Each structure stands twice: as structure tokens, then as C-alpha cells.
Amino acid sequence: MFDNLKKLQQLKEIKDSLEKEKIEIEQEGIKVTINGKIEVESIKLNSSLNQERQEEALKKCFNEAVKKIQILAAQKMMRMQ
């Protein structure tokens, strides 16, 4: 029973720690910042790019940022064991 309570406390600590994390990715002058809850905090576009290039760079930024947050979360979970 106490092991379960200890694990719950560790999970809460990991969740709280992740919520404080921020990842910023830049592609072709476009920047995306997301937090550990995988919420977008900011987007900065590059007006010198055409719409198609902006969309492609934005997609790459989002995907890379989400991937990095997921890796960070997995690393924190592995340390719990």
C-alpha cells in the first residue's frame, strides 16, 4: 500500500516537473514554443516565406517539439523506477 502511495507521489512530482518544461523549436525562421502539457505557448512566423513553406516549417516545428516533450516525459518516468 505504501509503495503505491510512494509511486503516486512520484508521478505527481513528474507531472509538476513536466508542466514547467518548455521546448522551443525553430525551422526557417519560424518558432514554436510548447510546454510540458503539450500546449502551444507561442508561434512566430516568418513573413519572408511563402505560405506553403511556412506551413511545412510550422508542421516540422510542432512535430519535433511534441517528440522532444514525449522523450523528456519518458526519461523522467524511467528515473522513477
C-alpha positions in Angstrom: 0.0 0.0 0.0 2.8 2.4 0.9 4.6 1.6 -2.3 1.5 2.6 -4.3 1.3 5.9 -2.4 5.0 6.5 -3.0 4.6 5.9 -6.7 1.6 8.2 -6.8 3.7 10.9 -5.2 6.5 10.3 -7.7 4.0 10.6 -10.6 2.7 13.9 -9.3 6.2 15.2 -9.0 7.0 14.1 -12.6 3.7 15.8 -13.8 4.6 19.0 -11.9 8.1 19.0 -13.3 6.9 18.4 -16.8 4.4 21.2 -16.6 7.3 23.6 -16.0 9.3 22.5 -19.1 9.3 24.5 -22.3 10.5 23.4 -25.7 11.3 25.9 -28.4 11.9 24.7 -32.0 12.9 26.9 -34.9 12.7 26.0 -38.6 13.4 28.5 -41.4 12.8 31.5 -39.0 9.5 30.0 -37.7 9.5 29.4 -34.0 7.1 27.3 -31.9 7.2 27.0 -28.1 5.2 24.3 -26.3 5.1 23.4 -22.6 5.1 20.1 -20.9 1.4 19.8 -21.1 1.8 19.8 -24.9 0.1 23.2 -25.1 1.3 25.8 -27.6 2.6 28.8 -25.8 3.8 30.8 -28.8 4.2 30.8 -32.6 6.3 33.2 -34.6 6.0 33.2 -38.4 8.5 34.2 -41.0 6.7 36.6 -43.4 9.5 36.3 -46.0 8.5 32.7 -46.7 5.5 31.8 -48.9 2.5 30.2 -47.4 3.5 26.6 -48.4 7.0 26.9 -46.8 5.5 28.4 -43.7 3.0 25.6 -43.3 5.7 23.0 -43.8 8.1 24.6 -41.4 5.3 25.0 -38.8 4.4 21.4 -39.1 8.0 20.3 -38.6 8.3 22.6 -35.6 5.2 21.2 -33.9 6.2 17.6 -34.6 9.7 18.0 -33.3 8.6 19.9 -30.2 6.0 17.2 -29.3 8.5 14.5 -29.9 11.0 16.2 -27.6 8.4 16.6 -24.8 7.5 12.9 -25.1 11.1 11.9 -24.9 11.6 14.1 -21.8 8.5 12.6 -20.2 9.7 9.1 -20.9 13.2 9.9 -19.4 11.5 11.2 -16.3 9.3 8.1 -16.0 12.4 5.8 -16.4 14.1 7.5 -13.5 11.1 6.8 -11.3 11.7 3.0 -11.5 
